[in-house]
Amino acid sequence: MNTLLSIRMDLPRGTASAFQTHLREQLRLGIQEHWYSDEFRLIADGLRTGAILAKYPALAAQKKTLGALQAAMNEQA
């Protein structure tokens, strides 16, 4: 059974920007860690990130959080 969780956060712009930078780097490192592993190296480059995100839900959650954070920051610009 899938249940959705909604999180609301109020962050100062500087904190949100720092959080965005941190999440982006953690996501990059997480994907890079698996990119050349035997499990994913034979998957075409264009599909590999999606395969990694499907296998590792914490990375997928980071990507989704980054998207929501970016949208909120653009909305307030």
C-alpha distances in whole Angstrom, upper triangle without the diagonal:
4,7,10,13,16,19,23,26,30,32,35,36,37,35,32,34,34,31,30,33,31,28,30,32,29,27,30,30,27,27,31,30,28,30,33,31,31,28,28,32,32,29,31,32,30,27,27,26,23,22,22,20,17,18,18,16,18,21,19,18,22,22,20,22,25,25,24,27,29,28,29,32,33,33,35,38
4,7,10,13,16,20,23,26,28,32,32,34,31,29,31,31,27,27,30,28,25,26,28,26,24,27,28,24,25,28,28,26,28,31,29,30,26,26,30,31,28,30,30,28,25,25,23,20,20,20,17,15,17,16,13,16,18,15,15,18,19,17,18,22,21,20,23,25,25,25,29,30,29,31,34
4,7,10,13,17,20,23,26,29,30,32,29,26,29,29,26,25,28,27,24,26,28,25,24,27,28,25,26,29,29,28,30,33,31,32,29,29,32,33,30,32,31,30,27,27,24,22,22,22,19,17,19,18,14,16,18,16,14,18,19,16,17,20,20,19,21,24,23,23,27,28,27,29,32
4,7,10,13,16,20,22,26,26,28,26,23,26,26,23,22,25,24,21,23,26,23,22,25,26,24,24,28,28,27,29,32,31,32,29,28,32,33,30,31,30,28,26,26,23,21,22,21,18,17,19,18,14,15,17,14,12,15,16,13,14,17,17,15,18,20,19,19,23,24,23,25,28
4,7,10,13,17,19,23,24,25,23,20,23,24,20,20,23,22,19,21,24,22,21,24,25,23,24,28,27,27,29,32,31,33,30,29,33,34,31,32,31,29,27,27,24,22,23,22,19,18,20,18,14,14,16,14,11,14,16,12,12,16,16,14,16,19,18,18,21,23,22,23,26
4,7,10,14,16,20,21,23,20,18,21,22,18,18,22,21,18,21,24,22,21,24,26,24,25,28,29,28,30,34,33,35,32,31,34,36,33,33,32,30,28,28,25,23,25,24,20,20,22,20,16,16,17,15,12,14,15,12,11,15,14,11,13,17,15,15,18,20,19,20,23
4,7,10,13,16,18,20,17,15,18,19,15,16,19,19,16,19,22,20,20,23,24,23,24,28,28,28,30,33,33,36,33,32,35,36,34,34,32,31,29,29,25,24,26,24,21,22,23,21,17,16,17,16,12,13,15,12,10,13,14,11,12,15,15,13,16,18,17,18,21
4,7,10,13,15,17,15,13,16,18,15,15,19,19,17,20,22,21,21,24,26,25,26,29,30,31,32,36,36,38,36,34,37,39,36,36,34,32,31,31,27,26,28,27,23,25,26,24,20,19,20,18,15,15,17,14,11,14,14,10,11,14,13,11,14,16,15,15,19
4,6,10,12,14,11,10,13,14,12,13,17,16,15,18,21,20,20,23,25,24,26,29,29,30,32,35,35,38,36,35,37,39,37,37,34,33,32,31,28,27,29,27,24,26,27,24,21,19,20,19,16,15,17,15,11,13,14,11,10,13,13,10,12,15,15,14,17
4,7,9,12,10,9,13,14,12,14,17,17,17,19,22,22,22,25,27,26,28,31,31,33,34,38,38,41,39,37,40,42,39,39,36,35,34,34,30,30,32,30,27,29,30,27,24,22,23,22,19,18,19,17,14,15,16,13,11,14,14,10,11,15,14,12,15
4,6,8,6,6,9,10,9,11,14,15,15,17,19,20,21,23,24,25,27,29,30,31,32,36,37,40,38,36,38,41,38,38,35,34,34,33,29,29,32,30,27,29,30,27,25,22,22,22,19,17,18,17,14,14,16,13,10,13,14,10,10,14,14,12,14
4,6,5,6,9,10,10,12,14,15,16,18,20,21,22,24,26,27,28,30,31,33,34,37,38,42,40,38,40,43,40,40,37,35,36,35,31,31,34,32,29,32,33,30,28,25,24,25,22,20,21,20,16,16,17,15,12,14,15,12,10,14,14,11,13
4,5,5,6,9,10,10,12,14,15,16,18,20,21,22,24,25,27,28,30,32,32,36,37,40,39,37,38,41,38,38,34,33,34,33,29,30,33,31,28,31,32,29,27,24,24,24,21,19,19,19,16,14,16,14,11,11,13,10,8,11,12,9,10
4,5,5,6,9,10,11,12,14,15,17,18,20,21,23,24,26,27,29,31,31,35,36,39,38,36,38,40,38,37,34,33,34,33,29,30,33,30,28,31,32,29,27,24,23,24,22,19,20,20,17,15,17,16,12,13,15,13,10,14,15,13,13
4,5,5,6,8,10,10,12,14,15,16,18,20,21,22,24,26,27,29,30,33,34,38,36,35,36,39,37,36,33,32,33,31,28,29,31,28,26,29,30,26,25,22,21,22,19,17,18,18,15,14,16,15,11,13,15,13,11,15,16,14,15
4,5,5,6,9,10,10,12,14,15,16,18,20,21,22,24,25,27,28,31,32,36,34,32,34,37,34,34,31,30,30,29,25,26,28,26,23,26,27,24,22,20,19,19,17,14,15,15,11,10,12,11,7,9,12,9,8,12,13,12,13
4,5,5,6,9,10,11,12,14,15,17,18,20,21,22,24,26,27,30,31,35,34,31,33,35,33,32,29,28,29,28,24,25,28,26,23,26,28,25,23,21,19,20,18,15,15,16,13,11,13,12,9,9,12,11,8,11,14,12,12
4,5,5,6,9,10,11,12,14,15,17,18,20,21,23,25,26,29,30,34,33,31,32,35,33,32,29,29,29,28,24,25,28,25,23,26,27,24,23,20,18,20,18,14,16,17,14,12,15,15,11,12,15,14,12,15,17,16,16
4,5,5,6,8,10,10,12,14,15,16,18,20,21,23,24,27,28,32,30,29,30,33,31,31,28,27,27,26,22,23,25,22,20,23,24,21,19,16,15,16,14,11,13,14,10,9,12,12,9,11,14,13,12,15,17,16,17
4,5,5,6,9,10,10,12,14,15,16,18,20,22,22,25,27,30,29,27,28,31,28,28,25,24,24,23,19,20,23,21,18,22,23,20,18,16,14,15,13,10,10,12,9,6,9,10,7,8,11,11,10,12,15,15,15
4,6,5,6,9,10,11,12,14,16,16,18,21,21,24,26,29,28,26,27,30,28,27,24,24,24,23,19,21,23,21,19,23,23,20,20,17,15,16,15,12,12,14,12,9,12,14,11,11,14,15,13,15,18,17,17
4,5,5,6,9,10,11,12,14,15,16,19,20,23,24,28,27,25,26,29,28,28,24,24,25,22,19,21,23,20,18,21,22,18,18,15,13,15,14,10,12,14,12,10,13,15,12,13,16,16,15,18,20,20,20
4,5,5,6,8,10,10,12,14,15,17,18,21,22,26,24,22,24,27,25,25,22,22,22,20,16,17,19,17,15,18,19,15,14,11,10,11,10,7,8,10,8,7,10,12,10,11,15,15,14,17,19,19,20
4,6,5,6,9,10,11,12,14,16,16,19,21,24,23,21,22,25,23,23,19,19,19,18,14,16,18,16,14,18,19,16,16,13,10,12,12,8,8,11,10,7,10,12,11,11,14,16,15,16,19,20,20
4,5,5,6,8,10,10,12,15,15,18,19,23,22,20,21,25,23,23,20,20,20,18,15,17,19,16,15,19,19,16,17,14,11,14,14,10,11,14,13,11,14,16,14,14,18,19,18,20,23,23,23
4,5,5,6,9,10,10,13,14,17,18,21,20,19,20,24,22,23,20,20,20,17,14,16,17,14,13,17,16,13,14,11,9,12,12,8,10,13,12,11,14,16,15,16,19,20,19,21,24,24,25
4,5,5,6,8,10,11,12,15,16,20,18,16,18,21,19,19,17,17,16,14,11,13,14,11,10,14,14,11,11,9,6,9,10,6,7,11,11,9,12,14,14,14,17,19,19,20,23,24,24
4,5,5,6,9,10,10,13,15,19,18,16,16,20,18,18,15,16,16,13,10,13,15,12,12,15,15,13,14,13,9,12,13,10,10,14,14,12,14,17,16,16,19,21,20,22,25,26,25
4,6,5,6,9,10,12,13,17,17,15,16,20,19,19,16,18,18,15,12,15,16,12,13,16,15,13,15,13,10,13,14,12,12,16,16,14,17,20,19,19,22,24,23,25,28,28,28
4,5,5,7,9,12,12,15,15,13,15,18,17,18,16,17,16,13,10,13,13,9,10,13,12,9,11,9,7,10,12,10,11,14,15,14,17,19,19,19,22,24,24,25,28,29,29
4,5,5,6,9,10,14,13,11,12,15,14,14,12,13,12,9,7,10,10,7,8,11,11,9,12,11,8,10,13,11,11,14,15,14,16,19,19,19,22,24,24,25,28,29,29
4,5,5,8,9,13,13,11,11,15,14,15,12,14,14,11,9,13,13,10,12,15,14,13,15,14,11,14,16,14,14,18,19,17,19,22,22,22,25,27,26,27,30,31,31
4,6,8,8,11,12,11,12,15,15,17,15,17,16,12,11,14,13,10,12,15,13,12,15,14,11,14,17,15,15,19,20,19,21,24,24,24,27,29,28,30,33,34,34
4,6,5,9,8,7,9,12,12,14,12,15,13,9,9,12,10,7,10,12,10,10,13,13,11,13,16,15,15,19,20,20,21,24,25,25,27,29,30,31,33,35,35
4,6,9,9,6,6,10,9,11,9,12,11,7,8,11,10,8,11,13,12,12,15,16,13,15,18,17,16,19,21,20,21,24,25,25,27,29,29,30,33,34,34
4,6,8,6,5,9,10,11,10,14,13,10,11,14,12,11,14,16,15,15,19,19,16,18,21,20,20,23,25,24,25,28,29,28,31,33,33,34,37,38,38
4,5,6,6,9,10,13,13,16,14,11,12,15,12,10,14,15,13,14,17,18,16,18,21,20,20,23,25,25,26,29,30,30,32,34,35,35,38,40,40
4,6,5,7,10,13,14,17,15,12,14,16,13,12,16,16,14,15,19,20,19,20,23,23,23,26,28,28,29,32,33,33,35,37,38,38,41,43,43
4,6,8,8,12,13,15,13,10,12,13,10,9,13,13,10,12,16,18,16,17,21,21,21,23,26,26,27,29,31,31,33,35,36,36,39,41,41
4,6,5,9,9,12,10,7,9,10,8,7,11,12,10,12,16,17,15,16,19,20,19,21,24,23,24,27,28,28,30,33,33,34,36,38,38
4,6,8,8,12,11,8,11,13,11,11,14,15,14,16,19,20,18,19,22,22,21,24,26,25,26,29,30,30,32,35,35,35,38,40,39
4,6,9,11,10,9,12,13,11,12,16,16,15,18,21,23,20,21,24,24,23,25,28,27,28,31,32,32,33,36,37,37,39,42,41
4,6,8,6,6,9,10,8,10,13,13,13,16,18,20,18,18,22,22,20,22,25,25,25,28,29,29,30,33,34,34,36,38,38
4,5,5,6,9,10,10,12,14,15,16,18,20,22,19,19,23,22,20,22,25,24,24,27,29,28,29,32,33,32,35,37,37
4,5,5,7,10,10,11,13,15,16,17,19,21,17,17,21,20,18,20,23,22,21,25,26,25,26,30,30,29,32,34,34
4,6,7,8,10,12,13,14,16,17,19,20,17,16,20,19,16,19,22,20,19,23,24,23,24,27,28,27,30,32,32
4,6,6,6,9,10,11,13,15,16,18,15,14,18,18,16,18,21,20,19,22,24,23,24,28,28,28,30,33,33
4,5,5,6,9,10,11,12,15,16,13,13,17,17,15,17,20,19,19,22,24,23,25,28,28,28,31,33,33
4,5,5,6,9,10,10,12,13,10,10,13,13,11,14,16,15,16,19,20,20,21,24,25,25,27,29,29
4,5,5,6,9,10,11,13,10,9,13,13,11,13,16,16,15,18,20,20,21,24,25,25,27,29,30
4,5,5,6,9,11,13,11,10,14,15,13,15,18,18,18,21,23,23,24,27,28,28,30,33,33
4,5,5,6,9,10,8,9,12,13,12,14,17,17,17,20,22,22,23,26,27,27,30,32,32
4,5,5,6,8,6,5,9,10,9,11,13,14,14,17,18,19,20,23,24,25,26,29,29
4,6,6,10,9,7,10,12,12,12,15,17,17,19,21,22,22,25,26,27,29,31,32
4,6,9,9,9,12,13,13,15,17,18,19,21,23,24,25,27,29,30,31,33,34
4,6,6,7,9,10,11,13,15,16,17,19,20,22,23,25,26,28,29,31,32
4,5,5,6,9,10,10,12,14,15,16,18,20,21,22,24,26,27,29,30
4,5,5,6,9,10,10,12,14,15,16,18,20,21,22,24,26,27,28
4,5,5,6,9,10,11,13,14,15,16,19,20,21,23,24,26,27
4,5,5,6,9,10,11,12,14,15,17,18,20,21,23,25,26
4,5,5,6,8,10,11,12,14,15,16,18,20,21,23,24
4,5,5,6,9,10,10,12,14,15,16,18,20,21,22
4,5,5,6,9,10,11,12,14,15,16,18,20,21
4,5,5,6,9,10,11,12,14,15,17,19,20
4,5,5,6,8,10,11,12,14,15,17,18
4,5,5,6,9,10,10,12,14,15,16
4,5,5,6,9,10,11,12,14,15
4,5,5,6,9,10,11,13,14
4,5,5,6,9,10,11,12
4,5,5,6,9,10,11
4,5,5,6,9,10
4,5,5,6,9
4,5,5,6
4,5,5
4,6
4
